[in-house]
Amino acid sequence: MNSDINIKIKGFSKEEGDRDAQVTLVRGKYETEEEVHCISYEETEPGSETVIKNLIRIDKNRMYHEKEGEIKTTLCFEEGKDHETEYVTPFGVLKLMAKTNSYKLTEEDNGLKVFIEYELLLNDGSAGIRIIEIETEEVQ
């Protein structure tokens, strides 16, 4: 199955709650490959015209979020596991680690919902507990 979808990605710190939520609303593409949900979309960073290509691969146990462009990284979220990566920007490279506390995938008739709670470590220091909520809906 390959379809156009609306994507809502909401990220915020657990300490601040929804008050500091960053919400991304975009249209993208959805397909499945051997029980893996693949979501692709493009975005631009605030103040920039450069396009960043995003690919999110989701299965029942983990989610990978790859960014390619002015920002380049691959984040992996897998409950109970730590995953290190580099976050490459035009200003330099940051060392990140995601320690995933909770991961939940809900498959619905018209889309997906993903909930992730993780501790973000930036250059070996905690940047707090973060929450990501992703919702997709097939475009009718």
KAMO-V644055 format. One record per residue. N is the residue number from 1. RES is the residue in one letter. OMEGA is omega as a letter, one per 20 degrees, with the letter a starting at -180 (* if undefined). D_FIRST is the distance of its C-alpha to the first C-alpha in Angstrom with 1 decimal. Layout:
BEGIN
N|RES|OMEGA|D_FIRST  N|RES|OMEGA|D_FIRST
END
This chain:
BEGIN
1|M|r|0.0  2|N|a|3.8  3|S|r|6.6  4|D|a|10.3  5|I|r|11.9  6|N|a|15.5  7|I|r|16.8  8|K|r|20.1  9|I|a|21.8  10|K|r|25.3  11|G|r|27.7  12|F|r|31.3  13|S|a|34.1  14|K|a|34.9  15|E|a|38.6  16|E|a|38.1  17|G|a|35.4  18|D|a|33.5  19|R|a|36.5  20|D|a|35.3  21|A|r|31.6  22|Q|a|29.7  23|V|r|26.7  24|T|r|24.1  25|L|a|22.1  26|V|r|19.6  27|R|a|16.6  28|G|a|13.9  29|K|r|10.4  30|Y|r|7.7  31|E|r|5.4  32|T|r|6.3  33|E|r|8.9  34|E|r|11.2  35|E|r|11.3  36|V|r|11.6  37|H|a|10.0  38|C|r|10.5  39|I|r|11.9  40|S|r|13.9  41|Y|r|16.6  42|E|r|20.1  43|E|r|23.4  44|T|r|27.1  45|E|r|29.8  46|P|r|32.5  47|G|a|35.2  48|S|r|33.3  49|E|a|31.5  50|T|a|29.8  51|V|r|26.0  52|I|r|24.5  53|K|a|20.9  54|N|r|19.2  55|L|r|16.5  56|I|r|16.0  57|R|a|14.8  58|I|r|15.0  59|D|a|15.6  60|K|a|18.0  61|N|a|21.0  62|R|r|20.7  63|M|r|19.3  64|Y|r|19.9  65|H|r|20.4  66|E|r|21.3  67|K|a|23.2  68|E|a|24.3  69|G|r|26.9  70|E|r|30.2  71|I|a|29.2  72|K|r|27.8  73|T|r|27.0  74|T|r|24.7  75|L|r|25.1  76|C|r|24.2  77|F|a|24.5  78|E|a|25.2  79|E|r|27.4  80|G|a|30.9  81|K|r|30.5  82|D|r|31.8  83|H|r|30.0  84|E|r|32.0  85|T|r|30.8  86|E|r|32.3  87|Y|a|31.6  88|V|r|32.7  89|T|r|33.9  90|P|a|36.2  91|F|r|39.0  92|G|a|38.6  93|V|r|36.8  94|L|r|36.5  95|K|a|36.1  96|L|r|33.7  97|M|r|33.1  98|A|r|30.7  99|K|a|32.1  100|T|r|29.4  101|N|a|31.1  102|S|r|28.2  103|Y|r|24.4  104|K|r|22.3  105|L|r|18.6  106|T|r|17.7  107|E|a|14.4  108|E|a|14.5  109|D|a|12.8  110|N|a|12.3  111|G|a|12.1  112|L|r|13.9  113|K|r|17.6  114|V|r|19.3  115|F|r|23.1  116|I|r|25.1  117|E|a|28.9  118|Y|r|30.5  119|E|r|33.8  120|L|r|33.7  121|L|a|36.4  122|L|a|37.5  123|N|r|39.9  124|D|r|40.7  125|G|a|41.6  126|S|r|39.6  127|A|r|38.1  128|G|r|37.4  129|I|a|34.8  130|R|r|31.6  131|I|r|28.8  132|I|r|25.3  133|E|r|23.1  134|I|r|19.5  135|E|r|17.7  136|T|r|14.4  137|E|r|13.7  138|E|r|11.2  139|V|a|13.3  140|Q|*|14.4
END
